[in-house]
Amino acid sequence: MATAVTEVYLSKSFIIKDKVKYSLLRLLSDVFDQCTNIAIKLHMGERGNKYYLKPDFVRQIIDILKELGAKPFLFDSPVVYEGARDTVEKYRTLAKEHGYSEDSIGCPVIISDDYVTQKTEFFTSQVCRPLVESDAVLVLSHVKGHECSGFGGAIKNLGMGALTKETKGLIHSLGVPVLDKEKCTGCGACLEVCPAHVISINEGKFSLKEGCWGCGNCIVNCPNKALKPKVALFDELLAYGAWSAWKNFKKQFYINVIKDVSRACDCDPNSGPIIADDIGILFSEDPVAIDAASLSLITEAQGQDVFLKHNHKNPWLHVNFAEKLGMWNK
């Protein structure tokens, strides 16, 4: 389990005012000292999704940064799968539909796939250039479940959202399972945990159809250890993706919002039921600490690991990998 090494602050109110606002202003004024061009890394929601962070909340963060004399902008990158966000133009249109345009939100909204490269142990990552070239990055994350990583918070926000669609696809492809036929008993445990429904048992052995997400759920849930990833487990690849972005930021701050905690990601039009109670807003300079605190608070409140229960993946895996990469120490 990851160990928080940086202080994490909790507000139980989702309206940032009075003492909470004063404290956040002080925190951000210290972290973003002499920063003007500040990127707010934000998932602006898939079409049909109900639980992504809404403009009324995000505007509070924008206004606070403006009070500090900054010029913030919202940022996200296109996705690899077909849909309403797979190109810059389509995503920009959807963002506007969701209330994210400069006229409605009060700051520029940038969708871009432009990048700089960063080598990792397993792949060369394409990190989105607007984030790298900004004076600082504020990573604003909706905490929710995720079918590939168990849950999504700050690290997931960076490990996919701060990278180009090409790198997102690469991370998924490098995690595809490879079978050791000698160990496979055809028990079918893999079928029960595959979110893409692309696994079958043929002639008593694991068989994979096209369309695998490379999530590794089958790998970590195989009782016979008959599966291994093509290159590395999705959770480790995700952590490396987040690390590649984190490493290139000049200054950074993290906000996790534990509200409307849905089973699946904001990328999912049908993100499923709410699986945890609303808790509040967390603030920290440390992505590992803030995700660890988010998981701990939710588990304590629910009395169980709801992400493992609903998504068949230990949500601590990618957090622990990020900790091993030193994402808490900058």
NUKOL-965331 format. One record per residue: residue in one letter; x, y, z of N, C-alpha, C in turn. Coordinates in steps of 0.02 Angstrom, whole numbers, plus 50000, padded with zeros to 5 digits. Layout:
<rs>
AXYZXYZXYZ...
</rs>
This chain:
<rs>
M500424994050000500005000050000500445006250000A500275011049958500665017149952500635021050017T501185024350033501235028350093501235035750075A500765039550102500735046750088501325050150123V501705053950085502295057350112502215064950112T501675067250084501535074450081500855075650113E500765081350143500125082850176499565083250124V498995080450143498385080750102497845084150143Y497505089050113496995092850148496305090850122L495825090650167495135088650150494645094150166S494225095750118493635100050129493015095750119K492575095650167491955091650160491415095450121S491555101750107491085105750068491325105949995F490855105949949491035106349878490985113549852I490825118149897490825125249881491445128249914I491895130849874492535133249900492465140549919K492375141749984492285148550008492555149050080D492565155150106492755156450175493435153450191K493485149550245494135146950268494455142350216V494045138250182494315133750132494625137750074K494275142750052494535146849998495175150450019Y495185153150080495775156650104496375151850108S496255145850133496795140950138497045138850070L496585137750023496785135849955497175141449921L496955147549931497325153249904498045153449929R498125152249994498795152150023499215146549995L498925140549989499285134949962499505136249890L499035138549850499185139549779499665145449768S499615150549810500075156249803500795154049817D500885149249862501555146649876501795142149820V501365137449799501565132549749501675135949681F501225140549663501245143649597501555150649598D502005151749644502335158249649502665160149582Q502505166049558502775168749495502555164849433C502015160949440501735157349382501155161349353T501135161949289500585165549255500165160749214N500485157049170500135152649123500035145849156I499445144749185499315138549223498805134249188A499005128049173498555123249141498145119649195I497505119049183497075114849225496925108549185K497235102949204497125096549169496465093649193L495985093249148495305091449165494995086949113H494655081649135494235077549091493555080949087M493355082849026492745086649018492135082449000G492205075749008491625071449003491475068648934E491285062348931491065059148870490325060648859R490105060548797489395061648783488985056048816G488475058148853488045053348888488245052248960N488865053948978489085053049048488775058349092K488565056449153488215061149197488655063749254Y489245060849264489585062049327490245065849322Y490455067849262491075071749255491005078349294L491565081549310491545087849346491215093349304K490745096849335490335101649298490645108749301P490475112849252490775119649247490685123849310D490115123449344490005127649403490535126349456F490725119949464491255118449512491935120649486V492085119149424492745120749395492865128249395R492335132049385492395139349384492665142049450Q492525138649505492795140749569493555140649569I493845135349539494575134649535494865139949489I494525141049433494755146149385494775152949419D494245154649455494205161249487494745162149540I494905156849577495435157249627496115158549593L496245155149539496875156249503496905163349476K496345165949453496335172849429496465177749485E496205176249545496335180549602497085180949618L497445175749601498165175649611498545179149555G498175181649505498495185149449498695180549392A498475174249395498655169349343498175169849284K498395166849229497975166249170497885158849156P497375155749187497285148449179496965146649113F497065140349093496695137549036496545130249052L495985127849025495795120849033496125116848978F496335110648995496665106548944496445099248949D496365096148891496325088848886496545086848815S496645080348806496875077748742496365072848713P496375071948647495905067248615496035060048637V495525055848629495575048848650495695044248590V495905038148604496085033548551495485029848522Y494955028848562494385025148538493905029748499E493505026748455493035030648415492485033548459G492295039748444491765042848484491775050348476A491495053648525491415060948522492035064848541R492585061248561493185064748583493815062148549D493755058948491494345055848461494725060448414T494485066548405494865071648368494825078148407V495285082648392495285089148425494625092748412E494395092548349493795096248331493175093348365K493115086848367492525083648398492525084748473Y493105084248504493145085348576492975092648593R493225097248553493085104348566492325105648562T491995102448514491275103148507490905100348568L491115094448590490785091348648490925095348712A491535097748719491705101848778491235107948782K491115110948725490665116748722489965114748742E489735108948719489075106448738489025105448814H489575103648845489585102448917489705108748957G489735114448923489825120748958490545123048964Y490995119748927491695121548929491905125048865S491775131548864492035135948812492295142148846E492705145948812492995151848844492455156848866D491935157548825491405162248842491025160048905S490915153448912490515151048968490915149749032I491545148049025491945146049083492415151549107G492575156249064492985161849085493735160949075C493925155849036494635155049019494675150848955P495245151048921495305146948859495245139548874V494985135848824494935128548827495345125848770I495865122048787496325119548736496285111848734I496145109348674496165102148661496735101148611S497215096948627497795096448584498115089548588D498415087348532498805081248530499535082648514D499725089048516500425090948507500825088448566Y501465086848556501815083448610502575084748610V502875083048666503595082048673503685074848695T504275072048683504385064948700504765064148765Q504615058548798504955056748860505045049148860K505655046848865505785039648866505625036748935T505315030948935505195027148997505515020248988E505465016149038505775009449034505465005248978F504815006248964504475001848918504275005048852F504235011648849504005014948787504225022248788T504205025348730504315032548725503645036048728S503545040048778502905043348790502875049948754Q502285051448728502155057948697501745062048747V502065066748781501745070848832501485077248800C500875079048816500555084648782500935091148794R501125094348740501545100248742501245106148782P500595107648775500325113248813500425112648888L500415106548914500535105448986501275106749002V501715104148962502435104748973502655112048969E502365115748922502585122548911502245127648957S501755125548995501435130149043501905131449102D501775136749139502175138249198502045133149254A501435130449255501245125649307500625121849283V500505116149316499925112049299499535110649363L498885111949361498425110049415498025104049389V498115098249419497785092149397497135091449437L496575092449403495915092449434495555085949414S495445081549463495205074749447494555073049483H494095070149446493505067149475493675059949495V493615058249558493755051549582493165046949565K493325041449531492805036849510493115030049498G492705025049483492955018549465493225018549395H493595013149379493855012449310493945005049296E493715002949238493704995849221494394992949209C494884997249194495554994749182496024995549242S495945000849279496405002349334496075001849403G495454999549405495104999049469494765005549488F495165010849490494895017549502495305022649465G495035028649458495395034049425495415040149469G496015042749479496115048949516496635053149481A497105055949518497605060349490498085056549444I498315050749465498805046949425498495044749359K497885042349362497525040449300497415046549255N497255052249284497155058449247497765060149206L498365058949234498985060349199499185054549154G499105048349178499365042549144499025041049078M498445043949067498115043749002498005050848976G497685055049016497455061548992497995066548975A498605065749003499145070448987499555068248928L499345062648896499725059848840499315059948776T499655059048720499305059048656498905052648647K498455052748598498045046848585498485041048563E499035042448528499485037048507499785033448568T500005037348618500295034348677499765030648719K499175033348722498635029948757498525022948727G498495022748661498395016348627498975011648639L499585014348640500185010248652500165007148721I499975010948772499945008348840499455002448843H498875003148812498394997648812498674991548775S498994992648718499234987048678499804983148711L500214986548750500784983148781500574978948841G499954979748863499704975848919499294969748900V499234968348835498824962748811499094956048839P498654951548861498894945248892499184940348842V499684936748866499994931248828499904924848868L499704919448835499514913248869500094908348874D500164905348934500574899448944500104893448945K500064889848889499574884448882499664878948934E500274877848955500394872449003500064873849070K499994880149088499714881949153498954882949151C498674884149092497954885649086497534879249096T497054879649140496604873949153495914875049123G495814880949092495154882349063494624883549115C494824886049174494354886849230493834892349216G493994897049173493514902349155493504908349200A493974908749249493994914549293494104920949253C494474920549199494624926349157493994929149124L493524924849106492914927049073492524931749118E492514930249182492104933949229492344941049241V492984942449227493274948949245493464953149184C493344950749124493534954449064493014959749047P493184966249052492694971449038492534972148964A492984969848921492874970448849492504964448821H492414959148861492054953048840492354950048776V493014949348776493354946748717493714940148732I493574937048789493894930748808493394925148800S493634919448776493224913348774493674907448793I493364901748806493734895648819493624890948760N494154889748722494114885348664494564879248675E494254873448667494624867148678494964867048746G494614869748795494864869548863495404874548880K495524879348837496054884248848495804891348836F496134896048868496014903248859496104905148786S495634909148760495674911648692495464918948690L495824922848652495714930148650495474932348581K494914935948580494674938748517494964945648507E494804948748451495014955648439494644960348486G494954966048500494634971048541494854971148613C495394967548629495644967448698495884974448718W495724976548778495924983148804496614983048837G496884977148847497534976648880497514978548954C496924978048985496854980349054497204975949105G497304969649087497644965049132497204962049186N496554963249184496114960349234496154952649234C496194949749175496254942449170496914940049199I497434944049190498104942049214498124941849290V497884947149322497934947449395497434942949430N496914940749394496404936549424496464929149405C496974927349366497064920349346497344916449405P496984911449430497214907649489497824903249474N497964901949410498504897449392499114901149363K499074907849362499614911949335499794909749264A499274908349225499374905949156499444911749106L499344917849130499374923649085499904928549109K500234931749062500694937049078500594942549026P500784948849041500694954148992501214953848936K501024956348880501474956448822502134959848839V502094965648873502694969248894502694970548969A502154973448995502094974949067501354975549084L501204974949147500514975449170500254982549156F499624983049137499324989449121499454994649176D499394992549239499454997149295500155000149299E500664996149283501344998749282501455003449223L501185001649165501225005949106500875012549118L500295012349151499925018349168500335022849213A500665019849263501085023749308501665026949271Y501965023249224502505026149184502255031949141G501645031149115501355036749076501265042949119A501005041949180500925047549226501605050649244W502085046349258502765048549275503065052749219S502955050649156503245054249099502975061349095A502345062349114502065069149116502315072949177W502245069849235502465072749299503175075349296K503615071449266504325073049262504445079549223N503995081249177504095086949133503735093349156F503345092849210502995098849235503475103049277K503425109549268503855114149307503615114549379K502965115649388502645115749454501965112449447Q501715109749503501075106149498500715105949564F500055105049558499615104449617499045099949597Y498755096449648498245091349634497615092549675I497045091749642496395092049676495995085949655N495785081949703495355076149691494665077449719V494155076449679493465077749701493115071049710I492945069449773492605063149789491865064449793K491555064449736490835065949730490575062149669D489965059349675489695055449619490195050149597V490405046049644490905040949630490575035249593S490635035349528490305030349485490745024149477R490445018849455490805012549446491335013149392A491165016649337491615017049280491835024249269C492265025049220492615031349207492155036649176D492365042949178492015048349144492035047349068C492465042849044492495041248973491905037048951D491565034048998491035029148983490355032748981P489995032348925489335035448921488855032448973N488955026048989488535022649038488985020649097S489155025449138489675024249189489425020249249G488805018049245488555013549296488325017049359P488175013249410487885016149471488405019849513I488175024049558488605027049609488775021549660I489415020749675489625015149718489915017449785A489955024049797490225026449860489905033149877D489885034749941489605041049964490065046949947D489765052849940490155058949931490555060249995I491175062349987491615063650044491855070850046G492085073449990492335080349991492875081349938I493275086549948493805088349902494475087749937L494955084549904495625083849931496105088449892F496595091249928497095095749898497785093349919S498255093149871498935091049888499415092949832E500065093049848500585093949798500825087249771D500555081749796500825075049784500295070449754P500395068049692499885063749661499805056949695V500355054149721500305047749756499925048649821A500095053849859499775054949923499025056349915I498845060249865498135062049858497725056049835D498005051749792497635045849771497595040749828A498145040049866498135035549923497615037749975A497595044249987497095046950034496385045850009S496285046849945495625045749915495395038549925L495825033849910495655026749917495525025049990S495935027550035495855025950106495205028750133L495035034850116494425037950140493805034250115I493815032350051493235028850023493165021850053T493715018350061493695011650091493445011950162E493685016850200493465017650269492725019250273A492495023650228491785025650230491325019950209Q491545015850161491105010550135491205003950170G491755003450208491884997150243492144991650198Q492334993250138492594988350091492914991950032D493314988249994493604991049933493094990449877V492704995649867492164995449818492424995049746F493034997749735493314997549667493514990449648L493824986849694493994979849681493364975749672K492864977049713492234973349709491904974149641H491874980349616491494981749555491904980949491N492564981949495492974982049434493504976649432H493534972249483493964966349482494704968049475K494904973949497495604975949494495784979649558N496334977749588496584981149647496764988349629P496414993349655496545000249634497205002949659W497524999449707498165001649733498744999949687L498634995549638499194993349596499554999149562H499175003249525499515008649489499775014149535V499435015049592499675019849642500355017549670N500405011149686501035008549712501595008749660F501425007449597501935008049544502175015349539A501715020049543501895027149540502345029049598E502195026349657502615027749715503325025049704K503385019049675504045016249662504435020449612L504095023849568504415028149519504615034949549G504445036049611504645042149645504205048249630M503585046949610503145052649592502935056849653W503125054749711502975058549772503545063349792N504095063149755504695066749778504945071349723K504735077749727504955082449675505015089449706
</rs>
